[in-house]
Amino acid sequence: MTYNVKKNAGLISLAFAAAMSFATLGNAATPHNYRFEVVGQPSGKTLTVRLVDEATGQPVSGAHVFAIHRQWLPAKGEPRFLDRRIALTPKGNGAFTYENNDVQAGATIRMVAQIDDEASDVFGSVRVGD
């Protein structure tokens, strides 16, 4: 019995792709969901936030948390911008302090966190209390 590889190349490719995807899924870690939340009331230009692991409900203290400021660049034609990261000061109990003029009632502040055991950044935002 002869086997025609060219005739069944599509099926072989599909089987290989399926096997690789199952291998990848078996090695993938369970993804975590995180959220940023405001701690207490803002005080003047100061806001305290924390990053919470939704699976456990506990704050993540080993993270590096940043506020994102969008800086518009002068350019002809299409608008261009640069997102700058402003490091927040850790308080040691899973909370981080942010001090800036944009801490105003009703403002939304974009955030990003880098967690040591995660492969990608965690993006989110907080809304300053009214």
MARKOLPA-271933 format. One record per residue: residue number from 0; z, x, y of N, C-alpha, C in turn. Coordinates in Angstrom, 2 decimals. Example, Ala and Ser with C-alpha at 12.3 -4.5 7.8 and 13.67 -1.06 7.14 Angstrom:
BEGIN
+-----+---------+---------+---------+---------+---------+----------+---------+---------+---------+
|   n |    n.up |  n.east | n.north |   ca.up | ca.east | ca.north |    c.up |  c.east | c.north |
+-----+---------+---------+---------+---------+---------+----------+---------+---------+---------+
|   0 |    7.80 |   13.19 |   -5.69 |    7.80 |   12.30 |    -4.50 |    7.80 |   13.20 |   -3.30 |
|   1 |    7.08 |   12.85 |   -2.25 |    7.14 |   13.67 |    -1.06 |    7.87 |   12.90 |    0.03 |
+-----+---------+---------+---------+---------+---------+----------+---------+---------+---------+
% end
This chain:
BEGIN
+-----+---------+---------+---------+---------+---------+----------+---------+---------+---------+
|   n |    n.up |  n.east | n.north |   ca.up | ca.east | ca.north |    c.up |  c.east | c.north |
+-----+---------+---------+---------+---------+---------+----------+---------+---------+---------+
|   0 |    0.00 |    0.84 |   -1.16 |    0.00 |    0.00 |     0.00 |    0.00 |    0.90 |    1.24 |
|   1 |   -0.89 |    0.64 |    2.15 |   -0.97 |    1.42 |     3.37 |   -0.38 |    0.63 |    4.52 |
|   2 |    0.20 |    1.34 |    5.47 |    0.84 |    0.73 |     6.63 |    0.04 |    1.10 |    7.86 |
|   3 |   -0.41 |    0.15 |    8.63 |   -1.22 |    0.38 |     9.81 |   -0.30 |    0.45 |   11.03 |
|   4 |   -0.01 |    1.67 |   11.50 |    0.90 |    1.88 |    12.63 |    0.30 |    1.33 |   13.91 |
|   5 |   -0.97 |    1.53 |   14.14 |   -1.61 |    1.05 |    15.37 |   -1.55 |   -0.46 |   15.47 |
|   6 |   -1.72 |   -1.13 |   14.36 |   -1.73 |   -2.59 |    14.36 |   -0.35 |   -3.15 |   14.71 |
|   7 |    0.70 |   -2.46 |   14.30 |    2.07 |   -2.95 |    14.50 |    2.83 |   -2.15 |   15.56 |
|   8 |    2.14 |   -1.45 |   16.43 |    2.81 |   -0.63 |    17.44 |    3.67 |   -1.46 |   18.37 |
|   9 |    3.23 |   -2.64 |   18.73 |    4.02 |   -3.51 |    19.61 |    5.33 |   -3.93 |   18.97 |
|  10 |    5.27 |   -4.29 |   17.68 |    6.49 |   -4.69 |    16.97 |    7.45 |   -3.52 |   16.81 |
|  11 |    6.92 |   -2.34 |   16.57 |    7.77 |   -1.15 |    16.43 |    8.46 |   -0.85 |   17.76 |
|  12 |    7.72 |   -0.94 |   18.85 |    8.30 |   -0.69 |    20.17 |    9.39 |   -1.70 |   20.50 |
|  13 |    9.14 |   -2.96 |   20.19 |   10.12 |   -4.00 |    20.45 |   11.39 |   -3.78 |   19.62 |
|  14 |   11.23 |   -3.44 |   18.36 |   12.39 |   -3.17 |    17.50 |   13.19 |   -1.98 |   18.01 |
|  15 |   12.51 |   -0.94 |   18.45 |   13.19 |    0.24 |    18.98 |   13.96 |   -0.11 |   20.25 |
|  16 |   13.33 |   -0.87 |   21.16 |   14.00 |   -1.26 |    22.41 |   15.24 |   -2.11 |   22.13 |
|  17 |   15.14 |   -3.02 |   21.17 |   16.29 |   -3.85 |    20.82 |   17.42 |   -3.01 |   20.25 |
|  18 |   17.09 |   -2.07 |   19.38 |   18.12 |   -1.20 |    18.80 |   18.81 |   -0.37 |   19.87 |
|  19 |   18.05 |    0.14 |   20.83 |   18.64 |    0.94 |    21.90 |   19.54 |    0.10 |   22.80 |
|  20 |   19.15 |   -1.14 |   23.08 |   19.98 |   -1.98 |    23.93 |   21.29 |   -2.34 |   23.24 |
|  21 |   21.27 |   -2.59 |   21.93 |   22.51 |   -2.86 |    21.21 |   23.40 |   -1.63 |   21.18 |
|  22 |   22.83 |   -0.46 |   21.05 |   23.62 |    0.78 |    21.06 |   24.27 |    0.98 |   22.42 |
|  23 |   23.55 |    0.68 |   23.48 |   24.09 |    0.83 |    24.83 |   25.21 |   -0.18 |   25.07 |
|  24 |   25.02 |   -1.42 |   24.64 |   26.05 |   -2.44 |    24.83 |   27.32 |   -2.10 |   24.06 |
|  25 |   27.18 |   -1.50 |   22.91 |   28.35 |   -1.14 |    22.12 |   29.18 |   -0.05 |   22.79 |
|  26 |   28.54 |    0.82 |   23.58 |   29.25 |    1.92 |    24.24 |   29.73 |    1.57 |   25.63 |
|  27 |   29.30 |    0.45 |   26.19 |   29.65 |    0.10 |    27.57 |   31.11 |   -0.34 |   27.64 |
|  28 |   31.79 |    0.11 |   28.69 |   33.17 |   -0.30 |    28.91 |   33.17 |   -1.71 |   29.51 |
|  29 |   34.27 |   -2.40 |   29.33 |   34.39 |   -3.72 |    29.91 |   34.40 |   -3.59 |   31.42 |
|  30 |   33.52 |   -4.30 |   32.11 |   33.48 |   -4.17 |    33.56 |   34.71 |   -4.80 |   34.21 |
|  31 |   35.15 |   -4.20 |   35.29 |   36.29 |   -4.72 |    36.04 |   35.77 |   -5.48 |   37.24 |
|  32 |   36.50 |   -6.50 |   37.63 |   36.21 |   -7.22 |    38.86 |   37.35 |   -6.93 |   39.83 |
|  33 |   36.99 |   -6.61 |   41.04 |   37.97 |   -6.28 |    42.06 |   37.75 |   -7.15 |   43.27 |
|  34 |   38.79 |   -7.30 |   44.08 |   38.66 |   -8.00 |    45.35 |   39.54 |   -7.31 |   46.38 |
|  35 |   39.12 |   -7.39 |   47.63 |   39.91 |   -6.88 |    48.73 |   40.69 |   -8.05 |   49.31 |
|  36 |   41.94 |   -7.81 |   49.71 |   42.71 |   -8.86 |    50.35 |   43.58 |   -8.28 |   51.46 |
|  37 |   43.82 |   -9.12 |   52.46 |   44.66 |   -8.73 |    53.60 |   46.11 |   -8.88 |   53.19 |
|  38 |   46.93 |   -7.91 |   53.58 |   48.36 |   -7.94 |    53.31 |   49.06 |   -8.24 |   54.63 |
|  39 |   49.77 |   -9.35 |   54.69 |   50.50 |   -9.71 |    55.91 |   49.58 |  -10.07 |   57.05 |
|  40 |   50.13 |  -10.07 |   58.24 |   49.38 |  -10.40 |    59.45 |   48.95 |   -9.12 |   60.17 |
|  41 |   47.77 |   -9.13 |   60.80 |   47.37 |   -7.96 |    61.57 |   48.30 |   -7.76 |   62.76 |
|  42 |   48.45 |   -6.52 |   63.15 |   49.32 |   -6.19 |    64.27 |   48.52 |   -5.36 |   65.28 |
|  43 |   48.10 |   -6.00 |   66.36 |   47.29 |   -5.29 |    67.36 |   45.97 |   -4.85 |   66.78 |
|  44 |   45.75 |   -3.55 |   66.70 |   44.52 |   -2.98 |    66.15 |   44.68 |   -2.57 |   64.69 |
|  45 |   45.80 |   -2.92 |   64.06 |   46.11 |   -2.46 |    62.71 |   46.04 |   -3.60 |   61.71 |
|  46 |   45.38 |   -3.32 |   60.59 |   45.24 |   -4.28 |    59.50 |   45.59 |   -3.57 |   58.20 |
|  47 |   46.35 |   -4.23 |   57.35 |   46.70 |   -3.67 |    56.04 |   45.96 |   -4.46 |   54.97 |
|  48 |   45.26 |   -3.74 |   54.09 |   44.50 |   -4.37 |    53.00 |   44.87 |   -3.71 |   51.68 |
|  49 |   44.51 |   -4.37 |   50.61 |   44.66 |   -3.76 |    49.29 |   43.49 |   -4.20 |   48.42 |
|  50 |   43.22 |   -3.37 |   47.43 |   42.20 |   -3.63 |    46.43 |   42.92 |   -4.10 |   45.18 |
|  51 |   42.54 |   -5.27 |   44.67 |   43.24 |   -5.87 |    43.54 |   42.31 |   -5.95 |   42.34 |
|  52 |   42.81 |   -5.53 |   41.18 |   42.09 |   -5.68 |    39.92 |   42.31 |   -7.13 |   39.48 |
|  53 |   41.23 |   -7.92 |   39.43 |   41.36 |   -9.34 |    39.13 |   41.83 |   -9.60 |   37.70 |
|  54 |   41.59 |   -8.67 |   36.79 |   42.01 |   -8.86 |    35.40 |   43.53 |   -8.82 |   35.27 |
|  55 |   44.18 |   -7.95 |   36.05 |   45.63 |   -7.79 |    35.95 |   46.38 |   -8.40 |   37.13 |
|  56 |   45.68 |   -8.61 |   38.25 |   46.33 |   -9.11 |    39.46 |   47.11 |   -8.04 |   40.19 |
|  57 |   47.00 |   -6.79 |   39.75 |   47.76 |   -5.69 |    40.34 |   46.90 |   -4.91 |   41.34 |
|  58 |   47.54 |   -4.36 |   42.39 |   46.78 |   -3.52 |    43.32 |   46.37 |   -2.21 |   42.66 |
|  59 |   45.24 |   -1.69 |   43.09 |   44.72 |   -0.42 |    42.58 |   45.14 |    0.66 |   43.55 |
|  60 |   46.07 |    1.51 |   43.14 |   46.59 |    2.53 |    44.06 |   45.79 |    3.82 |   44.01 |
|  61 |   45.04 |    4.07 |   42.95 |   44.29 |    5.31 |    42.82 |   42.90 |    5.26 |   43.43 |
|  62 |   42.66 |    4.32 |   44.32 |   41.33 |    4.16 |    44.92 |   41.27 |    4.87 |   46.27 |
|  63 |   40.05 |    5.12 |   46.70 |   39.77 |    5.59 |    48.05 |   39.05 |    4.45 |   48.73 |
|  64 |   39.64 |    3.89 |   49.79 |   39.11 |    2.69 |    50.43 |   38.57 |    3.06 |   51.81 |
|  65 |   37.42 |    2.46 |   52.13 |   36.73 |    2.72 |    53.39 |   36.32 |    1.41 |   54.04 |
|  66 |   36.32 |    1.38 |   55.37 |   35.69 |    0.30 |    56.11 |   34.26 |    0.76 |   56.41 |
|  67 |   33.33 |   -0.17 |   56.42 |   31.93 |    0.18 |    56.68 |   31.57 |   -0.28 |   58.08 |
|  68 |   31.12 |    0.68 |   58.89 |   30.65 |    0.38 |    60.24 |   29.15 |    0.61 |   60.29 |
|  69 |   28.42 |   -0.38 |   60.76 |   26.97 |   -0.26 |    60.87 |   26.63 |    0.29 |   62.25 |
|  70 |   25.91 |    1.40 |   62.26 |   25.47 |    2.04 |    63.50 |   23.96 |    1.87 |   63.60 |
|  71 |   23.51 |    1.17 |   64.64 |   22.08 |    0.95 |    64.84 |   21.48 |    2.18 |   65.50 |
|  72 |   20.36 |    2.62 |   64.97 |   19.68 |    3.81 |    65.47 |   18.48 |    3.39 |   66.31 |
|  73 |   18.27 |    4.09 |   67.43 |   17.09 |    3.76 |    68.24 |   15.82 |    4.16 |   67.49 |
|  74 |   14.90 |    3.22 |   67.41 |   13.64 |    3.50 |    66.72 |   12.58 |    2.53 |   67.22 |
|  75 |   11.36 |    2.99 |   67.23 |   10.25 |    2.11 |    67.57 |    9.87 |    1.34 |   66.31 |
|  76 |    9.44 |    0.11 |   66.49 |    9.02 |   -0.67 |    65.33 |   10.19 |   -1.35 |   64.68 |
|  77 |   10.36 |   -1.13 |   63.40 |   11.42 |   -1.82 |    62.66 |   12.78 |   -1.22 |   62.99 |
|  78 |   13.81 |   -2.08 |   63.06 |   15.16 |   -1.58 |    63.35 |   15.69 |   -0.74 |   62.19 |
|  79 |   16.42 |    0.31 |   62.52 |   17.01 |    1.19 |    61.51 |   18.51 |    1.29 |   61.79 |
|  80 |   19.24 |    1.50 |   60.72 |   20.69 |    1.60 |    60.87 |   21.25 |    2.60 |   59.87 |
|  81 |   22.50 |    2.98 |   60.12 |   23.23 |    3.89 |    59.25 |   24.60 |    3.27 |   59.01 |
|  82 |   24.98 |    3.10 |   57.76 |   26.32 |    2.59 |    57.43 |   27.27 |    3.77 |   57.30 |
|  83 |   28.24 |    3.83 |   58.20 |   29.24 |    4.89 |    58.18 |   30.50 |    4.38 |   57.51 |
|  84 |   31.12 |    5.25 |   56.72 |   32.37 |    4.91 |    56.04 |   33.54 |    5.52 |   56.80 |
|  85 |   34.50 |    4.66 |   57.13 |   35.71 |    5.09 |    57.82 |   36.86 |    4.99 |   56.81 |
|  86 |   37.48 |    6.13 |   56.49 |   38.54 |    6.17 |    55.47 |   39.78 |    5.44 |   55.97 |
|  87 |   40.36 |    4.62 |   55.10 |   41.61 |    3.95 |    55.40 |   42.76 |    4.83 |   54.90 |
|  88 |   43.89 |    4.73 |   55.58 |   45.06 |    5.54 |    55.24 |   45.87 |    4.86 |   54.15 |
|  89 |   46.08 |    5.54 |   53.00 |   46.89 |    4.92 |    51.94 |   48.36 |    4.86 |   52.33 |
|  90 |   49.03 |    3.75 |   51.96 |   50.45 |    3.59 |    52.24 |   51.31 |    3.94 |   51.04 |
|  91 |   50.69 |    4.16 |   49.87 |   51.44 |    4.57 |    48.69 |   51.81 |    3.45 |   47.75 |
|  92 |   51.73 |    2.21 |   48.15 |   52.10 |    1.09 |    47.29 |   50.87 |    0.24 |   46.93 |
|  93 |   49.69 |    0.84 |   46.97 |   48.46 |    0.11 |    46.69 |   47.85 |   -0.51 |   47.92 |
|  94 |   48.50 |   -0.33 |   49.06 |   47.99 |   -0.88 |    50.32 |   47.38 |    0.25 |   51.16 |
|  95 |   46.46 |   -0.13 |   52.04 |   45.76 |    0.82 |    52.89 |   45.76 |    0.28 |   54.31 |
|  96 |   45.92 |    1.18 |   55.28 |   45.98 |    0.78 |    56.68 |   44.66 |    1.10 |   57.36 |
|  97 |   44.16 |    0.11 |   58.12 |   42.93 |    0.24 |    58.89 |   43.27 |    0.01 |   60.35 |
|  98 |   42.90 |    0.97 |   61.21 |   43.14 |    0.84 |    62.64 |   41.83 |    0.98 |   63.39 |
|  99 |   41.46 |   -0.10 |   64.13 |   40.23 |   -0.07 |    64.90 |   40.21 |   -1.25 |   65.86 |
| 100 |   39.34 |   -1.18 |   66.84 |   39.22 |   -2.25 |    67.83 |   38.64 |   -3.54 |   67.24 |
| 101 |   37.99 |   -3.47 |   66.09 |   37.39 |   -4.68 |    65.53 |   38.36 |   -5.54 |   64.73 |
| 102 |   39.66 |   -5.19 |   64.75 |   40.67 |   -6.03 |    64.10 |   40.98 |   -7.16 |   65.08 |
| 103 |   40.20 |   -8.22 |   64.97 |   40.35 |   -9.39 |    65.84 |   40.29 |  -10.64 |   64.98 |
| 104 |   40.98 |  -11.67 |   65.40 |   41.02 |  -12.91 |    64.63 |   39.61 |  -13.43 |   64.36 |
| 105 |   39.34 |  -13.76 |   63.11 |   38.05 |  -14.31 |    62.72 |   37.01 |  -13.27 |   62.35 |
| 106 |   37.28 |  -11.99 |   62.58 |   36.31 |  -10.94 |    62.27 |   36.26 |  -10.69 |   60.76 |
| 107 |   35.07 |  -10.37 |   60.26 |   34.91 |   -9.97 |    58.87 |   34.63 |   -8.48 |   58.84 |
| 108 |   35.42 |   -7.76 |   58.06 |   35.28 |   -6.30 |    57.98 |   34.80 |   -5.95 |   56.58 |
| 109 |   33.66 |   -5.28 |   56.53 |   33.10 |   -4.87 |    55.23 |   33.87 |   -3.67 |   54.70 |
| 110 |   34.10 |   -3.67 |   53.38 |   34.88 |   -2.63 |    52.73 |   34.13 |   -2.08 |   51.52 |
| 111 |   34.48 |   -0.85 |   51.16 |   33.99 |   -0.24 |    49.92 |   35.11 |    0.63 |   49.37 |
| 112 |   35.21 |    0.68 |   48.05 |   36.23 |    1.50 |    47.41 |   35.57 |    2.37 |   46.35 |
| 113 |   36.12 |    3.56 |   46.20 |   35.73 |    4.45 |    45.13 |   36.94 |    4.60 |   44.21 |
| 114 |   36.71 |    4.27 |   42.94 |   37.79 |    4.34 |    41.95 |   37.42 |    5.43 |   40.96 |
| 115 |   38.38 |    6.29 |   40.66 |   38.11 |    7.47 |    39.84 |   37.47 |    7.15 |   38.50 |
| 116 |   37.91 |    6.11 |   37.80 |   37.39 |    5.84 |    36.47 |   36.19 |    4.89 |   36.45 |
| 117 |   35.67 |    4.52 |   37.61 |   34.52 |    3.63 |    37.70 |   33.28 |    4.44 |   38.09 |
| 118 |   32.14 |    4.05 |   37.56 |   30.90 |    4.78 |    37.82 |   30.27 |    4.42 |   39.15 |
| 119 |   30.57 |    3.24 |   39.69 |   29.94 |    2.83 |    40.94 |   30.98 |    2.37 |   41.94 |
| 120 |   30.56 |    2.28 |   43.19 |   31.45 |    1.84 |    44.25 |   31.71 |    0.34 |   44.14 |
| 121 |   32.84 |   -0.10 |   44.68 |   33.22 |   -1.51 |    44.72 |   33.05 |   -1.97 |   46.16 |
| 122 |   32.16 |   -2.95 |   46.38 |   31.89 |   -3.47 |    47.71 |   32.54 |   -4.82 |   47.89 |
| 123 |   32.97 |   -5.12 |   49.11 |   33.56 |   -6.42 |    49.42 |   33.83 |   -6.51 |   50.91 |
| 124 |   34.66 |   -7.46 |   51.28 |   35.02 |   -7.62 |    52.70 |   36.34 |   -8.35 |   52.79 |
| 125 |   36.93 |   -8.29 |   53.98 |   38.13 |   -9.06 |    54.28 |   37.89 |   -9.78 |   55.60 |
| 126 |   38.52 |  -10.92 |   55.73 |   38.43 |  -11.68 |    56.98 |   39.80 |  -11.61 |   57.65 |
| 127 |   39.79 |  -11.20 |   58.91 |   41.03 |  -11.08 |    59.68 |   41.51 |  -12.49 |   59.98 |
| 128 |   42.80 |  -12.75 |   59.71 |   43.38 |  -14.10 |    59.90 |   43.17 |  -14.64 |   61.29 |
| 129 |   43.02 |  -15.96 |   61.34 |   42.81 |  -16.65 |    62.63 |   44.11 |  -16.87 |   63.35 |
+-----+---------+---------+---------+---------+---------+----------+---------+---------+---------+
% end
